[in-house]
Amino acid sequence: MARAGYGWESNFKDFQDASPADIRKSLHGFVHDASPEQLKAWDQSIPPLQREVREVVAVSSRAGSSGAILEYELPMESRRPDVLFLVGDGVLVIELKGKDHATQADLDQAAAYARDLRAYHRDCHDREVLPVLVPTRARGDLGSMGGVRVVGPDALDALMLRFSADAKLEPISMESFLAPEAYCPTPSLVQAARELFQSRQVRSIWRTRAETDNTLKVVSDIIHDAASTATKRLILITGLPGSGKTLVGLRIAHAGFLDDLSVLRGGVRPTAPAVFLSGNGPLVEVLQYELRAAGGEGKAFVRGVKDYVKRYSSKPGLVPPEHVLIFDEAQRAFDAEMVARKHEGEPGFIGGRSEPEHFIEFADRIPEWCVVIGLIGEGQEIHVGEEGGVGQWCKAVEGSADPSEWTVHGPPSLGDAFKSLGGAFVSASDLSLQVEIRFHTSTDVHAFVASLLRGGSATENAEIAARLAKSEFHLRITRDLDYAKAYLRERYADQPLARFGIVASAKDKSLVRFGVANDFQSTKRTKFGPWYGDPEDSAGRGSCRLLESCVTEFGAQGLELDAALLAWGSDLRWTGDRWSNDLAGGYRKDTPVRDPLQLRINAYRVLLTRGRDATVAFVPPMPELDATFDHLCKSGFLVLGDK
C-alpha cells in the first residue's frame, strides 16, 4: 500500500520484479483524484521504466540496492516529480512527457524540481542531482538542454550507468530520503505568516536560518538590553530585495522571547509586546486576508501604518501598549508633506511631522523602555513622498523629546546618514541582509537587476544571467503575450498552489492596447488578497493565475510570486546607451517629485524581483521598444520558442 508522501518506493530489484498493475494500484491509492489521462500515462510509462531498471541491474551488481520512488510529493507542497532514482551517489529527477520533443516549459519544470531538492533536501545539497526530461515518444539520448538531460525512454539505462559509474558514496538510503523532516523548503511570505501565527515559529531551513539567525540574535540582544537598562533604541535593518527582511520582522513580532519583557502598567501586563506595522497597503491586505480565519479579520497579526498614525497622532495622551514597534518597508516612510496629505481632514490629526517623527514620538510615550525597528529595502522607494529615505529617521531622533535617551543601531553602510548623532550610532554588520533567500539557490538576482538598471553593458549583464541560469532561476522573454501565458500555464499545470501573474508599471501608457490592464481604473478594482491567494476556480474569479488582471509596482512590492509575467512598458525604454522615461506618464503638477527617472528605475527593480522561480518579460511589438527587447535579449533573457 502507498504511504503518505509518495505513491511507490522500493529498491531497483523489487521495482523490476513488481507487477505493473500493482505499481499502478499503489500510485492510484496515493493520487486519489488521478484523471483518466494520468492513469493512461502510468500504464504507458511503468513497463518501460521497469525495463530500463532491469537492464541496469543486469549489468551492475550494485544497482539492485538503488532506490526507485514514483509520485514523490514534496513535503509542505503539492508538487510531485514523476520519478526519482537514487542511483550511485546522486539523484536522477525524471519528468515524463507524452511528447516527441522538449518544450521550454517542460525543461524549466524539470530543472526546478532538481533545484529544490538541492536547496531544501538535507541529503541532496552536497550530492549531484540531475534533472532528466523524458519525452516518451522520443528515442535515444538527445543531449543536454539548459542543464536538463533529455533522453528517450530507451536511453535511461545508459544514462543511469554513466551517472553512477564514478560514484564514491553509497546511494542515499530510502528511509533517510523519505523522512518527513528531510525536505524543508523556504516558505513564501504568506506561508511564513500562517506558520508564525499558528505555532509562533517558522520551519527550520538550513539555508534560510544561516542567513537570518545572526540578525535575529543581534536584535534580540538589543531588545533585552533596552528592557534591562530602561532605554530607547532605534534598530534599522537593511537588505536586498528577497533577503528576508519582512520574515525577520514577523519572527521578531511573534517571538516568544518578548513575552516576559513587558512592563506592568497599573498592575496589568500588556498582552502585545510587539506590533508589526507596514505602510505597504497591499502587503497588509494580503496577510490579513490569509489570516482572517484567526479572528479580527487578521488585524491582530499585521496592521497598517496609516491607521496606527491616525490613532495615536490624534490622541497625544494615548500610550501604545507595545514596547516594540516594527515598521516594515521603513525606507518608504512618508515625509511630513505627504503625511499631511494622507491625513488631511481627519479629526484631531496633528500635522507637521513625517512618519518617522510620529513613530519616535509615539515611542517616547511608552514607559521605561521601547524599541523601534525599521526594515529597509535598498533602492525600493517608488512612491512620491518616499524620496527622503533613511535621513528622515535621523531627523526624527534629533527632534525627539530627549535625543540623548536614544541609541541608533544599524549596519555600517548607514553610518554617514547618522553621523550627526556621533556616538549614539552603533554599527553592526549583522543588521544588513545581503543574501537573497527568496530565489531558492540563486543569489545573483539582485546583482543582475542592479547591473541591468544602472545601464551596465549587455555583456556584463549576460555574464550574471548565465550564473542565474546555472542556479535554475529563469529569465524568459517574448513579444507575444499569449505565448508567455501559455508557457506559464504549461510549466505550472500540475502545481495548483503555484502563484504566477502579470505585473506592470503604473506609469506606462501603452500596455493597455496590447491586452495588459495596467490602467488606474482596472488596477484599483484588484483585490490583493484573492489575487495572491485564491485558486483559479474561486468564486470571485480574481486569482492571479487567470492571467487576466495585473498588479503594478505598488501592488507587488513586498510580495512575491513563483513566476512573474512582467509586461515591460514604454515608460522605461533602452535608447542604446541609457534608460529613458521620456514616454512615461506624468505626475500631477502639484506633486513634488525630485527624480522621476529614479522612481521608474526603482519601480522596475521591484517588478524584476517578484518571481521566485522566474521572470517572464513580455515586450510589446511596438517600434519604440525594439531596442529594449534587443538589449534584454543580449543581457541574458532567453527568447521563448528559440532552441
RAUR-V493593 format. One record per helix or strand of 3 or more residues. SS is the DSSP state (a for helix, b for strand). FROM is the first residue (numbers start at 1). LEN is the number of residues. If there is no record, write none. Layout:
<<SS FROM LEN> <SS FROM LEN>>
This chain:
<<b 8 4> <a 12 6> <a 20 11> <a 36 24> <a 63 3> <b 67 7> <b 80 8> <b 90 8> <a 104 17> <b 128 8> <b 141 5> <b 148 4> <a 153 13> <a 174 4> <a 180 3> <a 189 11> <a 206 24> <b 232 8> <a 245 9> <a 256 3> <b 274 5> <a 281 10> <a 292 3> <a 296 3> <a 305 9> <b 324 5> <a 330 3> <a 336 7> <a 355 11> <b 370 8> <a 391 8> <a 403 3> <b 406 5> <a 412 3> <a 416 9> <b 425 3> <a 429 3> <a 445 9> <a 458 13> <b 474 5> <a 481 11> <b 500 5> <a 511 4> <a 520 4> <a 528 6> <a 544 3> <a 553 4> <b 561 8> <a 596 12> <b 611 9> <a 623 12>>
